[in-house]
Amino acid sequence: MIKFFALLIMFISSASATAQPTLLVVGDSISAGYGIEAEQGWVALLQKKLQTERLNYQVVNASISGDTSAGGLARIDKALAQAKPQWVLLELGANDGLRGLSPKEMKNNLSQIIQHSQKAGAKVALLAMKMPPNYGKRYIEMFYQVYPELAAELKIVLVPFILEDVALKKELMQADGLHPNAQGQPVIMEKIWQVLKKLL
């Protein structure tokens, strides 16, 4: 009996030692890999980068094309319970903006997602998005300002506009002008990685 308990303790200790910390990505089509193969997306490329850097993180992608901040809020608790992440990369809001929804409402939804994540013990990195120029200067500014405001108020990490070096380059975008193609994905991943590598 003593030998059995000794083996059980050894097994539990071994399992704890080998358990991978998890990085949970909660986003929309930009992170879900819309229009490309899943392994070409920036999330899959991030997993490969972590492996190359010998950082023992498992990346779980809980992104859904077309999702809004309200949709993310509705499903965040289940995603957190399943993944038990150490980090949450939050990339939502673009679909709120494309639908002309209130930046105030978007900010409230994102704020709740962040707070739920923090309550579950995860650190959060907020991945910022911007609206296309045809949405007007005032709305574009109101929309984007939500991200640095949240980062400051909730003391989380901010990754500035993740399509900064992609969105205006036709060779890196799909025909719809909204979604990056496979060639744009490494650029996105690298922008996120430049911030993330200092934290992991």
C-alpha positions in Angstrom: 0.0 0.0 0.0 2.8 2.4 0.9 4.5 1.5 -2.4 1.3 2.3 -4.3 1.0 5.7 -2.7 4.6 6.5 -3.4 4.1 5.6 -7.1 0.9 7.7 -7.2 2.7 10.7 -5.8 5.5 10.2 -8.3 2.9 10.1 -11.1 1.1 13.2 -10.0 4.4 15.1 -9.6 5.5 13.9 -13.1 2.2 15.0 -14.6 2.5 18.4 -13.0 6.0 18.9 -14.2 5.2 18.0 -17.8 1.9 19.9 -18.0 2.2 22.6 -20.6 1.2 26.2 -19.7 -1.5 27.3 -22.1 -1.9 30.4 -24.3 -5.5 31.0 -25.3 -6.3 33.1 -28.4 -9.8 34.6 -28.4 -10.5 36.3 -31.6 -12.4 36.6 -34.9 -11.6 35.8 -38.5 -8.2 37.5 -38.3 -7.1 34.9 -35.8 -9.3 32.0 -37.0 -7.5 32.1 -40.4 -10.3 33.0 -42.6 -9.7 32.2 -46.3 -6.4 30.3 -45.7 -5.4 26.9 -44.3 -5.3 26.7 -40.5 -1.6 25.9 -40.4 -0.8 29.1 -42.4 -2.5 31.4 -39.8 -0.5 33.5 -37.4 -1.8 31.5 -34.4 -0.3 28.3 -35.9 2.9 30.2 -36.7 3.1 31.4 -33.1 2.9 27.8 -31.9 5.9 26.9 -34.1 7.8 30.0 -33.0 7.3 29.0 -29.3 8.6 25.6 -30.1 11.6 27.0 -31.9 12.3 29.3 -28.9 11.9 26.2 -26.6 9.1 27.9 -24.7 6.9 25.0 -23.6 3.5 26.7 -24.3 0.5 25.1 -25.9 -1.5 27.5 -28.0 -5.3 27.0 -28.0 -7.2 28.9 -30.7 -10.7 29.7 -29.6 -11.3 32.2 -32.5 -14.5 32.3 -34.5 -14.9 34.1 -37.8 -17.5 36.9 -37.6 -17.4 37.0 -33.8 -18.0 40.3 -32.0 -17.0 41.5 -28.5 -20.5 40.5 -27.3 -20.0 37.0 -28.7 -16.6 36.7 -27.1 -18.1 37.7 -23.7 -20.8 35.1 -24.1 -18.3 32.3 -24.5 -15.2 33.4 -22.5 -16.0 31.6 -19.3 -16.4 28.2 -21.1 -13.2 28.8 -23.0 -11.3 29.7 -19.8 -12.7 26.7 -17.9 -11.6 24.3 -20.7 -8.2 25.8 -21.5 -7.1 27.0 -18.0 -4.7 29.4 -19.7 -1.8 31.3 -18.2 -2.2 33.9 -21.0 -5.2 35.1 -23.0 -4.5 36.9 -26.4 -7.7 38.9 -27.0 -8.3 39.9 -30.6 -11.9 41.2 -30.9 -13.7 44.3 -31.8 -13.2 44.5 -35.6 -16.6 43.1 -36.4 -18.2 45.6 -33.9 -16.5 48.4 -35.9 -17.5 47.0 -39.3 -21.1 46.9 -38.1 -20.9 50.5 -36.8 -21.6 49.4 -33.2 -21.0 51.7 -30.3 -17.3 51.8 -29.2 -18.6 52.3 -25.7 -20.5 49.0 -25.8 -17.4 47.3 -27.3 -15.2 48.7 -24.6 -17.6 47.4 -21.9 -17.7 43.9 -23.5 -13.9 43.7 -23.9 -13.5 45.0 -20.3 -15.6 42.2 -19.0 -13.7 39.6 -21.0 -10.4 40.8 -19.6 -11.7 40.8 -16.0 -13.2 37.3 -16.4 -9.8 36.2 -17.7 -7.9 37.9 -14.8 -10.3 36.4 -12.3 -9.5 32.9 -13.8 -5.8 33.6 -13.1 -4.8 34.5 -16.7 -2.7 37.5 -17.8 -4.1 39.3 -20.9 -2.6 40.8 -24.0 -5.0 43.0 -26.0 -4.4 42.9 -29.7 -5.6 46.2 -31.2 -7.5 46.6 -34.5 -8.4 49.6 -36.6 -11.2 50.5 -39.0 -10.8 51.1 -42.7 -10.6 54.8 -43.7 -14.1 54.9 -45.2 -15.6 54.8 -41.7 -14.7 58.4 -41.0 -12.0 60.0 -38.9 -14.1 60.5 -35.8 -15.4 56.9 -35.6 -12.0 55.5 -36.4 -10.4 57.4 -33.6 -13.1 56.6 -31.1 -12.9 52.9 -32.0 -9.1 52.6 -31.8 -8.9 54.6 -28.5 -10.8 51.8 -26.8 -7.7 49.6 -26.8 -5.1 51.8 -25.1 -7.7 53.0 -22.7 -8.5 49.4 -21.6 -4.8 48.5 -21.4 -4.2 51.5 -19.1 -7.3 51.0 -17.0 -6.9 47.3 -16.4 -3.1 47.2 -16.4 -2.7 44.7 -19.3 -0.4 44.4 -22.2 -1.3 46.2 -25.5 -0.1 45.1 -28.9 -0.7 48.0 -31.2 -2.7 47.6 -34.5 -1.6 44.1 -35.5 -2.2 44.7 -39.2 -0.1 47.8 -39.3 2.4 46.4 -41.8 -0.1 44.4 -43.7 -3.4 46.2 -44.3 -2.2 48.7 -46.9 -0.2 46.2 -48.9 -2.3 44.5 -51.5 0.2 41.6 -51.9 -0.4 40.7 -48.3 -4.2 40.9 -48.3 -7.0 38.8 -49.7 -9.3 40.2 -52.5 -11.8 41.4 -49.9 -9.3 44.0 -48.6 -10.1 43.0 -45.0 -8.4 39.7 -44.4 -4.7 39.0 -44.6 -3.6 36.2 -47.0 -1.1 33.5 -46.2 1.9 35.8 -47.0 0.7 38.4 -44.5 0.4 35.9 -41.6 4.2 35.8 -40.7 4.2 39.6 -40.5 1.3 39.6 -38.1 2.8 36.9 -36.0 6.1 38.7 -35.8 4.5 41.9 -34.6 2.7 40.1 -31.8 5.8 38.1 -31.0 7.9 41.2 -30.5 5.7 42.1 -27.6 5.0 38.6 -26.3 8.6 37.4 -26.2 9.4 39.9 -23.5 6.6 38.5 -21.3 7.0 34.7 -21.7 
